[in-house]
Amino acid sequence: MQYRGKAPTNYHEEQDIDNTLKMREILGELPRFCRQYFRAIEQTASSRTCLGYAYDLRTFFEFLKEYNPSLSRKKISEFPVSILEQIGREDIEEYLDFLSYYEKDGRIYTNGDLAKARKLSALRSLFQYYYKSEIISRDVTALVQMPKRREKPIIRLDGEEMRQLLEMAEDGTGLTGRELAFHRKTKVRDVAILTLLLGTGIRVSECVGLDIRDINFREGAVKVHRKGGYDSIVYFGEEVSDALTDYVNERKGIMAAEGHEKALFLSIQNRRITVRAVEKLVKKYASRVTSLKKITPHKLRSSYGTALYRATGDIYLVADVLGHRDVNTTRRHYAAIEEDRRKSAADAVHLKGDGEESGE
């Protein structure tokens, strides 16, 4: 993509610009009054969050236009803010039911409770803004119960599976002939990516956004751009250092495509590797290690978090290293391990002593 004026200095600025351009396009499909709302929340929300809210709100207003006879002949962009006053709890509940299954432009869409909860959150944010701004007199979304988020068991790799995954990436055992041809070109990179994800717990988006300059071997640290829009230093051990050193040495001999010179991890086309490409390479190797677990980059993050928590028992440390702003988020993810630790306390104290003299 070509930019006029000052070009973005890194991957994250480039993503913000792309999100902003998409946002401008979708704003034309929303009621005009929504622009005031988005100008307000963009001060505290990331460009990615704003774009996600815009997509979700577009679905809601499309639903209103299709199923509300009084709005069928009016353009969505012309919906007045007063329409928010006319929406009742039943309308919101019907919308959530609609989200379970609907068709649009020849495609079928389905949403589970988690997706419904996200879309309701976007709607709540919109209503709360206009209610608190005293533009509408009530917030009907407060009357609608949030869809229950069913906690799924965390899928993670155990220590032996992590070892097998890295060995698979190193030697290519079990890969097809075509995959082996690519493996010879990408082995060092793939090992570095998998080792970094398993050894630091960073997100896949943080991984692909890394520049060469973000790695500090002397300090054993990597600077990552977190989900909340801030930078954080994550430290790594010897195994990660060795894998990154091998790749960086190889990377020095690769001429990156124009505009991708700063990127740490490159694709076959010598462009910054994408999230999708990392997801595919994780799936390629992990499927040979375990057929019973669907392993994604996020599952590697969970594997690291689990290993760190088992080793330290410090939930606050795990939250900090993983970049969770709220430790309760971490607790929800690792509740099962906490339960195991609490159970172990049952036998930790011996009421009648351990058979030795106490000395008192």
ZAKOL-333167 format. One line per field, with one value per residue (C-alpha): x, y, z; chain; residue in three letters; residue number from 1. Coordinates in steps of 0.2 Angstrom, whole numbers. Example, Ala and Ser with C-alpha at 12.3 -4.5 7.8 and 13.67 -1.06 7.14 Angstrom:
REM residues 2
xx	62;68
yy	-22;-5
zz	39;36
mol	A;A
type	ALA;SER
seq	1;2
This chain:
REM residues 360
xx	0;6;5;6;15;24;25;22;38;33;21;9;7;4;-10;-18;-18;-26;-39;-42;-45;-57;-66;-69;-77;-88;-94;-102;-113;-118;-131;-122;-124;-112;-98;-99;-98;-83;-74;-77;-71;-56;-47;-46;-50;-38;-41;-44;-57;-66;-66;-73;-87;-91;-94;-104;-115;-117;-125;-137;-143;-145;-156;-167;-169;-174;-185;-193;-206;-205;-187;-187;-188;-175;-157;-147;-136;-151;-157;-159;-151;-169;-171;-162;-176;-188;-179;-185;-178;-188;-180;-162;-167;-174;-158;-147;-159;-156;-137;-138;-141;-143;-139;-131;-124;-126;-116;-122;-117;-118;-114;-112;-114;-96;-99;-116;-109;-96;-109;-120;-105;-103;-121;-120;-106;-116;-131;-121;-112;-128;-136;-122;-121;-140;-144;-156;-166;-164;-151;-162;-147;-144;-160;-154;-144;-127;-126;-118;-100;-97;-79;-70;-56;-40;-31;-12;3;12;31;34;22;32;48;41;34;51;60;47;51;69;70;53;49;31;30;25;37;30;31;49;53;47;54;72;69;60;66;77;63;50;60;63;45;39;52;49;30;32;46;38;20;18;3;4;0;15;26;23;24;42;56;74;78;66;78;91;102;113;98;89;74;61;51;33;18;4;-14;-19;-8;8;25;32;48;48;63;68;79;94;84;74;91;99;84;83;102;102;87;94;111;101;90;105;108;90;85;68;55;53;44;48;66;64;53;61;51;49;38;44;41;52;38;33;25;7;-4;-12;5;10;-7;-4;14;9;-5;6;18;6;-5;9;12;-6;-22;-33;-29;-32;-16;-16;-3;-14;-13;6;3;-8;5;18;7;3;21;26;12;16;34;31;14;13;-3;3;19;10;-3;12;22;7;2;-15;-21;-33;-26;-44;-42;-27;-37;-51;-39;-29;-43;-41;-22;-27;-40;-26;-15;-29;-32;-13;-15;-26;-11;2;-1;0;-10;-2;16;27;34;49;51;46;60;47
yy	0;17;31;50;61;53;34;22;18;1;-14;-8;10;2;-9;6;16;1;0;18;17;3;12;27;16;7;23;27;12;17;30;47;49;35;46;56;40;33;50;48;30;31;41;25;11;3;5;-14;-13;2;-7;-23;-12;-4;-21;-27;-12;-13;-30;-23;-9;-20;-32;-17;-11;-29;-33;-17;-11;7;7;-3;11;22;22;16;31;42;33;47;45;45;27;21;27;17;0;-11;-26;-38;-30;-34;-51;-55;-48;-60;-74;-68;-69;-88;-91;-79;-77;-62;-60;-78;-83;-91;-84;-92;-85;-94;-87;-79;-70;-64;-58;-48;-40;-36;-27;-16;-12;-8;3;13;15;19;33;42;39;46;60;64;62;47;45;26;12;-3;-14;-14;-24;-38;-52;-55;-72;-84;-88;-106;-108;-121;-132;-125;-135;-135;-145;-154;-154;-170;-163;-147;-156;-167;-151;-143;-159;-160;-143;-146;-163;-163;-180;-185;-171;-174;-173;-156;-150;-156;-145;-130;-136;-135;-117;-112;-124;-111;-98;-111;-117;-99;-94;-110;-108;-90;-93;-108;-99;-82;-84;-69;-67;-72;-54;-48;-61;-56;-37;-39;-30;-35;-21;-27;-41;-38;-53;-45;-42;-58;-48;-44;-28;-32;-21;-27;-29;-14;-3;-1;-8;-21;-30;-49;-59;-75;-90;-99;-110;-95;-86;-100;-102;-83;-82;-95;-87;-69;-75;-83;-67;-57;-65;-63;-48;-43;-36;-17;-10;-26;-23;-20;-36;-50;-65;-66;-77;-87;-71;-61;-51;-49;-65;-64;-71;-83;-90;-93;-102;-113;-118;-121;-133;-141;-147;-149;-160;-173;-172;-174;-178;-176;-158;-143;-133;-115;-101;-96;-114;-112;-96;-106;-120;-107;-99;-116;-121;-104;-105;-123;-118;-103;-103;-84;-79;-61;-65;-75;-61;-48;-59;-63;-45;-47;-30;-39;-53;-60;-64;-75;-83;-88;-96;-106;-109;-128;-127;-116;-130;-143;-132;-130;-149;-152;-141;-155;-166;-152;-151;-166;-163;-177;-173;-182;-195;-184;-175;-157;-152;-142
zz	0;-4;8;5;17;32;30;45;54;59;57;70;63;46;54;62;46;36;50;49;30;33;46;35;22;34;43;27;29;47;53;53;72;75;69;86;95;86;88;107;109;98;112;123;111;98;80;79;93;84;68;76;84;68;59;73;73;55;57;70;59;44;55;60;42;36;50;56;43;48;43;27;15;24;21;36;35;37;54;67;84;91;84;99;110;100;103;116;126;115;99;106;111;94;87;97;91;73;75;78;60;45;27;18;1;-2;13;29;46;63;80;96;114;114;97;103;119;109;97;112;120;105;106;125;122;109;120;135;126;121;137;148;135;139;121;125;140;143;140;135;133;152;153;142;150;142;134;146;141;143;149;138;144;140;127;129;125;139;141;130;117;116;114;100;91;91;85;71;66;66;57;47;52;45;32;14;0;-5;13;15;0;9;25;19;16;31;45;54;54;59;74;79;78;88;101;103;105;117;127;130;128;116;105;86;82;93;85;67;71;78;69;69;81;94;99;112;114;127;138;133;129;115;114;109;105;116;112;122;111;123;122;134;137;137;143;135;140;132;121;114;112;102;90;87;85;71;62;63;56;42;40;37;20;15;4;10;-2;-3;13;23;27;45;48;58;52;33;22;7;-4;8;15;33;38;42;56;44;39;57;61;46;51;69;62;50;64;78;68;67;86;92;83;98;101;89;92;87;91;105;112;112;123;135;135;141;153;161;162;170;183;187;190;200;207;205;196;196;187;174;171;169;157;146;146;155;161;174;184;185;166;170;185;173;161;174;187;184;189;204;209;208;219;232;232;236;251;259;262;265;284;295;311;321;315;303;314;320;336;335;348;359
mol	A;A;A;A;A;A;A;A;A;A;A;A;A;A;A;A;A;A;A;A;A;A;A;A;A;A;A;A;A;A;A;A;A;A;A;A;A;A;A;A;A;A;A;A;A;A;A;A;A;A;A;A;A;A;A;A;A;A;A;A;A;A;A;A;A;A;A;A;A;A;A;A;A;A;A;A;A;A;A;A;A;A;A;A;A;A;A;A;A;A;A;A;A;A;A;A;A;A;A;A;A;A;A;A;A;A;A;A;A;A;A;A;A;A;A;A;A;A;A;A;A;A;A;A;A;A;A;A;A;A;A;A;A;A;A;A;A;A;A;A;A;A;A;A;A;A;A;A;A;A;A;A;A;A;A;A;A;A;A;A;A;A;A;A;A;A;A;A;A;A;A;A;A;A;A;A;A;A;A;A;A;A;A;A;A;A;A;A;A;A;A;A;A;A;A;A;A;A;A;A;A;A;A;A;A;A;A;A;A;A;A;A;A;A;A;A;A;A;A;A;A;A;A;A;A;A;A;A;A;A;A;A;A;A;A;A;A;A;A;A;A;A;A;A;A;A;A;A;A;A;A;A;A;A;A;A;A;A;A;A;A;A;A;A;A;A;A;A;A;A;A;A;A;A;A;A;A;A;A;A;A;A;A;A;A;A;A;A;A;A;A;A;A;A;A;A;A;A;A;A;A;A;A;A;A;A;A;A;A;A;A;A;A;A;A;A;A;A;A;A;A;A;A;A;A;A;A;A;A;A;A;A;A;A;A;A;A;A;A;A;A;A;A;A;A;A;A;A;A;A;A;A;A;A;A;A;A;A;A;A
type	MET;GLN;TYR;ARG;GLY;LYS;ALA;PRO;THR;ASN;TYR;HIS;GLU;GLU;GLN;ASP;ILE;ASP;ASN;THR;LEU;LYS;MET;ARG;GLU;ILE;LEU;GLY;GLU;LEU;PRO;ARG;PHE;CYS;ARG;GLN;TYR;PHE;ARG;ALA;ILE;GLU;GLN;THR;ALA;SER;SER;ARG;THR;CYS;LEU;GLY;TYR;ALA;TYR;ASP;LEU;ARG;THR;PHE;PHE;GLU;PHE;LEU;LYS;GLU;TYR;ASN;PRO;SER;LEU;SER;ARG;LYS;LYS;ILE;SER;GLU;PHE;PRO;VAL;SER;ILE;LEU;GLU;GLN;ILE;GLY;ARG;GLU;ASP;ILE;GLU;GLU;TYR;LEU;ASP;PHE;LEU;SER;TYR;TYR;GLU;LYS;ASP;GLY;ARG;ILE;TYR;THR;ASN;GLY;ASP;LEU;ALA;LYS;ALA;ARG;LYS;LEU;SER;ALA;LEU;ARG;SER;LEU;PHE;GLN;TYR;TYR;TYR;LYS;SER;GLU;ILE;ILE;SER;ARG;ASP;VAL;THR;ALA;LEU;VAL;GLN;MET;PRO;LYS;ARG;ARG;GLU;LYS;PRO;ILE;ILE;ARG;LEU;ASP;GLY;GLU;GLU;MET;ARG;GLN;LEU;LEU;GLU;MET;ALA;GLU;ASP;GLY;THR;GLY;LEU;THR;GLY;ARG;GLU;LEU;ALA;PHE;HIS;ARG;LYS;THR;LYS;VAL;ARG;ASP;VAL;ALA;ILE;LEU;THR;LEU;LEU;LEU;GLY;THR;GLY;ILE;ARG;VAL;SER;GLU;CYS;VAL;GLY;LEU;ASP;ILE;ARG;ASP;ILE;ASN;PHE;ARG;GLU;GLY;ALA;VAL;LYS;VAL;HIS;ARG;LYS;GLY;GLY;TYR;ASP;SER;ILE;VAL;TYR;PHE;GLY;GLU;GLU;VAL;SER;ASP;ALA;LEU;THR;ASP;TYR;VAL;ASN;GLU;ARG;LYS;GLY;ILE;MET;ALA;ALA;GLU;GLY;HIS;GLU;LYS;ALA;LEU;PHE;LEU;SER;ILE;GLN;ASN;ARG;ARG;ILE;THR;VAL;ARG;ALA;VAL;GLU;LYS;LEU;VAL;LYS;LYS;TYR;ALA;SER;ARG;VAL;THR;SER;LEU;LYS;LYS;ILE;THR;PRO;HIS;LYS;LEU;ARG;SER;SER;TYR;GLY;THR;ALA;LEU;TYR;ARG;ALA;THR;GLY;ASP;ILE;TYR;LEU;VAL;ALA;ASP;VAL;LEU;GLY;HIS;ARG;ASP;VAL;ASN;THR;THR;ARG;ARG;HIS;TYR;ALA;ALA;ILE;GLU;GLU;ASP;ARG;ARG;LYS;SER;ALA;ALA;ASP;ALA;VAL;HIS;LEU;LYS;GLY;ASP;GLY;GLU;GLU;SER;GLY;GLU
seq	1;2;3;4;5;6;7;8;9;10;11;12;13;14;15;16;17;18;19;20;21;22;23;24;25;26;27;28;29;30;31;32;33;34;35;36;37;38;39;40;41;42;43;44;45;46;47;48;49;50;51;52;53;54;55;56;57;58;59;60;61;62;63;64;65;66;67;68;69;70;71;72;73;74;75;76;77;78;79;80;81;82;83;84;85;86;87;88;89;90;91;92;93;94;95;96;97;98;99;100;101;102;103;104;105;106;107;108;109;110;111;112;113;114;115;116;117;118;119;120;121;122;123;124;125;126;127;128;129;130;131;132;133;134;135;136;137;138;139;140;141;142;143;144;145;146;147;148;149;150;151;152;153;154;155;156;157;158;159;160;161;162;163;164;165;166;167;168;169;170;171;172;173;174;175;176;177;178;179;180;181;182;183;184;185;186;187;188;189;190;191;192;193;194;195;196;197;198;199;200;201;202;203;204;205;206;207;208;209;210;211;212;213;214;215;216;217;218;219;220;221;222;223;224;225;226;227;228;229;230;231;232;233;234;235;236;237;238;239;240;241;242;243;244;245;246;247;248;249;250;251;252;253;254;255;256;257;258;259;260;261;262;263;264;265;266;267;268;269;270;271;272;273;274;275;276;277;278;279;280;281;282;283;284;285;286;287;288;289;290;291;292;293;294;295;296;297;298;299;300;301;302;303;304;305;306;307;308;309;310;311;312;313;314;315;316;317;318;319;320;321;322;323;324;325;326;327;328;329;330;331;332;333;334;335;336;337;338;339;340;341;342;343;344;345;346;347;348;349;350;351;352;353;354;355;356;357;358;359;360
